[in-house]
Amino acid sequence: MDTQKQFKTFDDLVFNPHPHFKDLAIQANLTLDNGYSFSVVANVEGGTFVHGNHPDTYEVAVFNQRGNPVPLSVSGDHLSYQQPHEISALMRQFEMDGILHEHLLVAIRQNYNERQPL
């Protein structure tokens, strides 16, 4: 019996027209079993609204169980121009480490902000 956990991947995302940009962008949302939600968007031909271009790259944001964005970089709450395998890796990281990974990202941002000149 195979008891190995199956992690969500980019392939589990279901894309639909973006609600604000219709024919110019697509969006997919997926919530992991631990409550972390992924929002993945990309421009389609002619779109210039988000930081990703389907089918090669995508913009991704992650939200915690309270609906708050998780800081994915020192200066932003989203990652731009991510390839599908990078999004799959991010999903796996949040499935495996959840709140611990969120706390690490928050600490990295706080450390960065404390080092910035006023």
N, C-alpha and C positions, 0 to 999 in steps of 0.2 A: 504494500500500500504506500503510495507516494504522499507524504505529509508535508512536503516542501511548500512554503507559502508562495503563491503566485502574486507577484507585484503588478500593480497597474503600470501601463506604459503609454507612450504617445499613441499607440494603436488603439487604445481604449477611448480616445477622444472622439466625439461626434461633432463635426463642424456644421454650423448653420450660418446663414447670412447674419452679419453683425447688425444688431437692432438699430444702431445709429447711422451706419454707413452703407446699409443694404447691399447693393451689388459691388461695392468697392472693398469690402473686407469681410472676413469670416471670424467666427468666435466659437469656442468650445469651453464648456465648464465641466469639471469633474471633481467630486468630493471623495476623498479617501475614507476608508473605514474608521480612521481615527479623527475624522472631522476636518482635516485640512482640505481646503478647496483650491483648485487650480483654475485660473482663467487664462486661456491661450487664444491669441488673436493674430491675424496676419492680413496684409493687403492681398487683394486679388488684382488681376490685370487692370491697371488704371488707377488703383488706390494708392494714396500716399498719407494715410491717416495714422498708421501704427508703425512700430519698429520691427517689422518682419514682412517677408514676402513669400507667400505660398507658392510652391510647395517646399521650398528650401529652408526658410527661416521663419521664426515666430517670436512674438513678444509674450512673456509669461509673467503672471503675478500669482502669489500664493496668499491665502487668507486663513487666519486661524479660526478656531471654533466660535469665537466671539464676532467674527466677521471683520476683524482688523487686519490690515495688510501686514505681511511679514517682510521686514527689510531684507531684500535679496542682495543689496550692495551697500556700500558705505554712503551712497548719495541717492539711492532710489529704492522704490518698492517693486520694481519690475526689472526683468532682464530682457535686453533687446537682442534681436537677431540670433536666437537660439535654434540650433538644429534639433531635429526630432530626438536623436539619441541623448542630447543634453537635457531635454525635458524629461525623458524617461529616467535618467539618472537622478534628477531633482525629485521626481515623484518617489523613487525608491528611497532616497535619503529621508524624505519626510515620512514615508511609511515605516521605515526602520527606527528612526530616532525622534520623530515628531517634536514634542515640546523641548527636548534637549537640543535639537538642531535650531529650533526657533530661538531659544535662549542664547545659543552661541552667536547667531546672526545679530541679535539685539546687542549683545556685549561687544561685538566687533564694531557695530555702528556707534555705540556710546564711546568706545575707546577712540575711534577716529574723530568724533565730534569734540571730545575733550582735548585733543591735540591740535585742533585748528585755532589759529590766532583769531582774536576778537576783532 
